[in-house]
Amino acid sequence: MSKTAKKSEPREWTASTEFSCDAPHAGVVYLAGTFNDWDPTAAPLTRRADGTWAISLNLPPGRYEYKFVVDGEWCCETAHQGCPKCVPNSFGTMNRVVEVPA
């Protein structure tokens, strides 16, 4: 009797990627980006004791653009004009970029 190796489905590896935002006076902060179709309420951050907000997402390897939504307002649009990890978007503002390694 011969044994046949069962082919498994290819796995997409994911990496825990942390995002944080310094918004000590905010009531609520969300993360929106290419990983969640820019849904401004899909990923709520948790407030830390020091006033920063954070969330960890398991993302497959790749390049992602994102923004924080602070109290309903897309933030950090012009503050990061010189940021090496930011890129201009089609609205004339900036998106942050994160690269998740393979």
Residue frames relative to the residue before (quaternion, step in Angstrom):
aa qw qx qy qz dx dy dz
M 1.0000 0.0000 0.0000 0.0000 0.00 0.00 0.00
S 0.2395 -0.7860 0.5533 0.1366 3.58 -0.77 0.99
K 0.3260 -0.7233 0.5766 0.1952 3.49 -1.14 0.72
T 0.1764 -0.7779 0.5963 0.0908 3.53 -0.89 0.90
A 0.4180 -0.6975 0.5213 0.2589 3.52 -0.86 0.96
K 0.3416 -0.7334 0.5543 0.1955 3.51 -0.86 0.98
K 0.3599 -0.7268 0.5411 0.2224 3.55 -0.78 1.02
S 0.2553 -0.7600 0.5773 0.1546 3.51 -0.90 0.90
E 0.5952 -0.5487 0.4455 0.3823 3.49 -1.25 0.46
P 0.5218 -0.6154 0.4659 0.3631 3.60 -1.01 0.67
R 0.2989 -0.7603 0.5529 0.1644 3.55 -0.95 0.91
E 0.2788 -0.7076 0.6189 0.1967 3.49 -1.07 0.75
W 0.3135 -0.7573 0.5446 0.1778 3.53 -0.51 1.17
T 0.1449 -0.7799 0.6020 0.0919 3.53 -1.06 0.69
A 0.2050 -0.7554 0.6101 0.1234 3.50 -1.23 0.54
S 0.4478 -0.6565 0.5292 0.2975 3.54 -1.02 0.79
T 0.0490 -0.8066 0.5878 -0.0375 3.54 -0.60 1.19
E 0.2118 -0.7999 0.5519 0.1036 3.57 -0.67 1.11
F 0.1260 -0.7501 0.6474 0.0476 3.51 -1.10 0.90
S 0.0257 0.8026 -0.5958 0.0128 3.59 -0.96 0.79
C 0.1516 -0.7777 0.6093 0.0295 3.51 -1.18 0.76
D 0.3003 -0.7420 0.5740 0.1726 3.57 -0.92 0.95
A 0.2871 0.7363 -0.5538 0.2623 3.57 -0.19 1.30
P 0.0846 -0.8741 0.4756 0.0501 3.59 0.60 1.16
H 0.7317 0.4174 -0.2458 0.4796 3.61 1.10 -0.53
A 0.4609 0.7027 -0.4327 0.3264 3.58 1.29 0.05
G 0.4051 -0.6937 0.5426 0.2454 3.52 -1.24 0.56
V 0.7841 -0.0425 0.0546 0.6168 3.55 1.15 -0.69
V 0.0689 -0.7818 0.6195 0.0152 3.57 -1.08 0.82
Y 0.0920 -0.7786 0.6203 0.0243 3.55 -1.00 0.93
L 0.3097 -0.7099 0.6000 0.2002 3.53 -1.36 0.32
A 0.0051 0.7879 -0.6148 0.0347 3.57 -0.82 1.02
G 0.2137 0.7894 -0.5546 0.1538 3.55 -0.98 0.79
T 0.7601 -0.3695 0.2729 0.4595 3.51 -1.33 -0.19
F 0.6195 0.5620 -0.3335 0.4349 3.61 1.20 -0.46
N 0.7860 0.2075 -0.1495 0.5629 3.64 1.20 -0.26
D 0.5619 -0.6441 0.3584 0.3755 3.56 1.16 0.73
W 0.5969 -0.6179 0.3399 0.3826 3.57 1.08 0.82
D 0.2804 0.7552 -0.5368 0.2508 3.59 1.07 0.72
P 0.3351 -0.8059 0.4518 0.1847 3.63 -0.39 1.18
T 0.7523 0.3267 -0.2306 0.5237 3.63 1.21 0.03
A 0.4377 0.7393 -0.4299 0.2775 3.60 1.23 0.16
A 0.8153 0.1971 -0.0713 0.5397 3.60 1.01 -0.72
P 0.1102 -0.8194 0.5605 0.0473 3.61 0.00 1.26
L 0.3428 -0.7200 0.5677 0.2044 3.56 -1.03 0.84
T 0.3816 -0.7001 0.5582 0.2294 3.55 -1.29 0.43
R 0.4266 -0.7019 0.5104 0.2546 3.56 -0.92 0.94
R 0.2621 -0.7405 0.6008 0.1480 3.55 -1.02 0.90
A 0.6841 -0.5017 0.3459 0.4009 3.57 -1.27 0.34
D 0.6946 0.4823 -0.2805 0.4541 3.61 1.08 -0.65
G 0.6207 -0.5769 0.3324 0.4140 3.61 1.26 0.13
T 0.5697 0.5517 -0.4047 0.4553 3.57 1.24 -0.03
W 0.3103 -0.7188 0.5936 0.1865 3.53 -1.32 0.38
A 0.0120 -0.8267 0.5618 -0.0290 3.60 -0.98 0.75
I 0.0034 0.7493 -0.6622 -0.0076 3.48 -1.37 0.48
S 0.1881 -0.7425 0.6286 0.1350 3.57 -1.18 0.63
L 0.0796 -0.7881 0.6101 0.0161 3.54 -0.90 0.99
N 0.3486 -0.6901 0.5862 0.2421 3.57 -1.11 0.66
L 0.0212 0.8195 -0.5664 0.0844 3.55 -0.40 1.28
P 0.4542 -0.6473 0.5242 0.3161 3.59 -1.05 0.67
P 0.6642 -0.4976 0.3548 0.4305 3.59 -1.18 0.43
G 0.4452 0.6719 -0.5146 0.2926 3.53 -1.08 0.78
R 0.5110 -0.6096 0.5147 0.3199 3.51 -1.40 -0.06
Y 0.0483 -0.8126 0.5801 -0.0284 3.56 -0.80 1.06
E 0.2346 -0.7251 0.6282 0.1567 3.54 -1.16 0.71
Y 0.0486 0.8148 -0.5731 0.0731 3.57 -1.04 0.76
K 0.1149 -0.7416 0.6531 0.1017 3.51 -1.45 0.18
F 0.4030 -0.6493 0.5759 0.2904 3.51 -1.34 0.31
V 0.2020 -0.7326 0.6365 0.1318 3.55 -1.19 0.67
V 0.0711 -0.8237 0.5618 -0.0297 3.55 -0.34 1.32
D 0.8320 -0.1168 0.0209 0.5420 3.56 -0.59 1.20
G 0.7526 -0.4216 0.1968 0.4658 3.56 0.94 0.97
E 0.6654 0.4733 -0.2973 0.4949 3.60 1.28 -0.06
W 0.4348 -0.6537 0.5502 0.2845 3.57 -0.98 0.90
C 0.1276 -0.8403 0.5244 0.0509 3.59 -0.60 1.05
C 0.7821 0.3585 -0.2678 0.4337 3.47 -1.46 0.10
E 0.2968 0.7992 -0.4837 0.1979 3.58 1.10 0.59
T 0.8104 0.1872 -0.1054 0.5451 3.60 0.89 -0.82
A 0.5236 0.6702 -0.4029 0.3383 3.59 1.19 -0.33
H 0.7553 0.3821 -0.1980 0.4944 3.59 1.13 -0.51
Q 0.1491 0.8273 -0.5288 0.1170 3.61 1.08 0.66
G 0.7655 0.3487 -0.1993 0.5026 3.63 0.99 -0.76
C 0.4100 0.7372 -0.4508 0.2918 3.58 1.28 0.08
P 0.4051 -0.7327 0.4848 0.2530 3.63 -0.69 1.01
K 0.7132 0.3923 -0.2544 0.5222 3.60 1.20 -0.37
C 0.5842 0.5215 -0.3906 0.4839 3.57 1.10 0.77
V 0.1111 -0.7822 0.6106 0.0551 3.54 -1.16 0.64
P 0.5153 -0.6244 0.4717 0.3494 3.59 -1.10 0.58
N 0.2401 -0.7598 0.5848 0.1522 3.55 -1.16 0.61
S 0.7069 -0.4857 0.3183 0.4039 3.58 -1.28 0.10
F 0.6366 0.5209 -0.3311 0.4623 3.61 1.27 -0.10
G 0.5515 -0.6310 0.3837 0.3878 3.58 1.29 0.06
T 0.6172 0.4853 -0.3585 0.5049 3.57 1.25 0.36
M 0.5376 -0.6344 0.4571 0.3154 3.56 -1.28 -0.14
N 0.1957 -0.7239 0.6466 0.1400 3.53 -1.28 0.60
R 0.4171 -0.6560 0.5609 0.2847 3.54 -1.14 0.61
V 0.2297 -0.7680 0.5866 0.1156 3.56 -1.22 0.54
V 0.0212 -0.7535 0.6565 0.0279 3.54 -1.12 0.77
E 0.1887 -0.7583 0.6155 0.1026 3.56 -1.06 0.84
V 0.1874 -0.7660 0.6086 0.0880 3.55 -0.74 1.10
P 0.3546 -0.7716 0.4861 0.2064 3.60 -0.51 1.16
A 0.5333 -0.6217 0.4781 0.3170 3.54 -1.25 0.54
